[in-house]
Amino acid sequence: MKRLAAVSNSTRALGLGLIFLVTVASAQNGGTLRFCLRTEPKTFDPLKVEDEASVTIRYLTGGVLVRMNRQTQALEPELAVSWKVSKDTKQITFKLRTGLSFSDGTPFSAEDVAYTVQRLMDPELHSPTGDAFRSGPGSVQTKIVSPAEIIITFPAPVAGLDRQFDQVAIVSAHSPKKETAVLGPFTVAEYKPGASVLLKRNPYYWKADAKGQKLPYLDSIQLDIQPNRDIELLRFRKGEIDLINSLDSDNFDKLAGSTPQLVHDAGPSLDSEQLWFNQVARAPLPPYKKAWFRSTVFRRAVSEAINRADLSRVVFRGHAQPAAGPFSPANKFWFNANLKPQPYAPDAALKALAAEGFLMQGGKLKDKEGNEVVFSLVTNSGSKPRERMATMIQEDLEKIGMKVNVVTLDFPSLIERITQTFDYEAILLGLTNVGLDPNEEMNVWLSSSENHQWNPQQKSPETEWEAEIDRLMRAQASSSDPKKRKESFDRVQQIVAEQAPFIFLVNKNALSAVSPSVHGANPVVLVPQTYWNAEQLSLK
Amino acid sequence: MSIWRRVGCVVLLLVVGVSLAASWLAPAGYAKQYRESPGAPPSREHWLGTDEIGRDRFARVVYGTRISLLLAPAAALVSTLMAAFMGGLAGYLGGTWERLAMAATDVFLSLPWLFLLITVRALLPLNVSPILSVLVTFCMLGLLGWTAAARVLCATAGSLRSADFIRQARASGMSERRLFWIHVFPNLKPVLFAQFWISIPTFILSEANLGILGLGVAEPMPSWGGLLKELEGLVSLREEPWKFVPLLLLVVVVTSFQVMLSDQQEVNA
């Protein structure tokens, strides 16, 4: 009897186990995913979004006409079932899904798209997202063909027109809740300033999985505002948060040491670290220094004397790759594969400098007028990787007789020097690239632009190569042929590599951490690395 | 001399001795990057391991100690001399001089110190060599750190001014200059010494604060502030305990100074 009872008990236990397993399997629905925002979101209006935290909320709540798949980098239909761009890239026609509603139940139609586009392009709104569409003077025209079809005509050609709509979250023309009525998988339910933002499942979200189950799987997402990365890491270790979207290499290795299964290195990201010299004619620098900085031979020699492999291996603990140019290999279409990172060649650098009249005397490099080559390299204080890179560059350049004084400044002082006073010699900073299209970098490459950092706001290009970059950037922006655009931008990348106005150093890898309790996560290099498929994430 | 003062003295002498022998103890220097072994744990080659870019941590600690221990007293001397000039003279002369000097002291005391240091440091020319950055940092500390001492000295000099023996000397026809050097200055000396010693640990800590903010001594020159930056993000004592050596040294040195000072104050009392 006892034996029988024992069997009976174990059978019951097995039965309970099966019920538990079934419960776990069906628990794909529900649960709260938790992760951190590094700053306070500045706005919940998707058209005014500029900062990283607001971009995160827009991505999770906003419904867009087309979405770039962060894994394949291909454009996929969302609220639009199809779209067509005119040959002159001024006009785009969207055919829309029908029967959809905003999170408050207001029906969605072409009127909402027209309202969104008109508001986006309203100069009074100063929409940073709208800037990408402003390629010429004039106003945007919207023509509603039917509730499910709309034609949008811009006054001037917009390069990569369809891809730009990945950032445009549609807002409702009729909902009394205005921008808080959304078409994305989640909706903002609660905001505690300085503490957290709670997103809840949008009950009207239109997507379903292959089995017909409504998405998203999660009930809610809790976004805790936490600027300190070390505390974020501690909380992840304690299981208080489920993922870290962008880890630095120090924390990545700390975590990898104890729990390697939680960390993901998705390879080179779009971000780059670079150094540039001040080439501004009116900068308060001695003329002989301006002559060095405007010399291609000098800039290239500096580039050759920097050991990028060491920077990647030592500063980023191997979680970075030597950079070849403005775009990293992560940008599958636009990266110029013919470019290779500058190899470390201090001897070649010295030879080139000697040909230019520089002379090494007693371990010090002097120009032909006898001026010792000494310059300051400024970076922002608080960035450990940049401070370390600057110190390593200091030692690398000492080998070719250049004396570098490393200076760290707080970010506002640094930006003031770059954009207002031009009182600096060399800067070490990084570029965070969110978009893939070179059109989004027009403000960096055009010589007339404010963000043409090494010599901004030129009335006319001061060098032949900058004139050529201007011409090529405008050519690619006005063409609808991807092949021709690629040819133009490949040449831009080649000129930048040859002239070295920016000395590209490394591309950091996209590092993230995901708890094993998160099901369906597949970290990628593009932002947002870990939750790009948030609607398909679930908690085990 | 109490036992604690003796211990403090021995510790300080030991630390100063080691820091002066830096070039003998760490002949490769503080800037050499062993790039093949960044972030290495302690070993026979690197007694305290290497930092994140492969520099020998022991070399950086002993050279950094030398910089902090040589220049903090220099900054303390500058600040004490300024305090003596402003506070001592104002207290002794009294009247309008005293009011003006104390108003200036009040203004300086009400300034947010750290922000002022950050602003002054940011206004300096960028192209400053590491050695010059060390001098600039400690000069700044010296020039801005005289105020508290000036108040003490002003009060002491003020009480001396009205002391009977000073009145008697003045009544007997002694010149003011002679009076100052013969009677006032010798009586101010203990206070000046005390202020000098008090300022040293304060400046050591101030440099450490500036270094943590990246505004102190420039790379590759080491200082305690710069070395303490390594502790940012360290979440556990067990993780890499050897990284705490600069902090331990700072605590030991500052405590030694405090022990000596408190003992001196007891003697004076």
Interface residues (C-beta under 8 A of the other chain):
Chain A: R229 D230 L233 L234 D250 N251 D310 R313 V314 V315 R317 V374 F375 S376 V378 S381 G382 K384 E387 R388 A390 T391 M392 Q394 E395 K403 N405 V406 V407 T408 L409 D410 S413 D423 Y424 E425
Chain B: A31 Q33 R35 P38 E52 I53 G54 I118 A122 L126 N127 V128 S129 P130 S133 L213 G214 L215 A218 E219 P220 K229 E232 G233 V235
